[in-house]
Amino acid sequence: MLGLLAITLLTGCVAFRRPSTAPPPAALPAAAAAPSQRAVAYPHGQWLLYGDGTAGAPYVWVWVPTGTTPPPAR
């Protein structure tokens, strides 16, 4: 028993730790952490995402070829 106590003291093994007094890091809002991507570009055109996902304005992907003007947002 004395040998186990001596090994524990010599190796620096700590059985108990003080609780941290530092506050936990603040969580970022989901909108700030992951911005939404509304365009996917390719060499010959791009897909644009319109709408907000509601019944009044559902999501709609629109293909816009290179060299043309995209349709106005609704």
Secondary structure, DSSP 8 states (H G I E B T S, - for coil): -HHHHHHHHHHT--S------S-------HHHHS----EEEETTEEEEEES-SSSSS--EEEEEETTS------
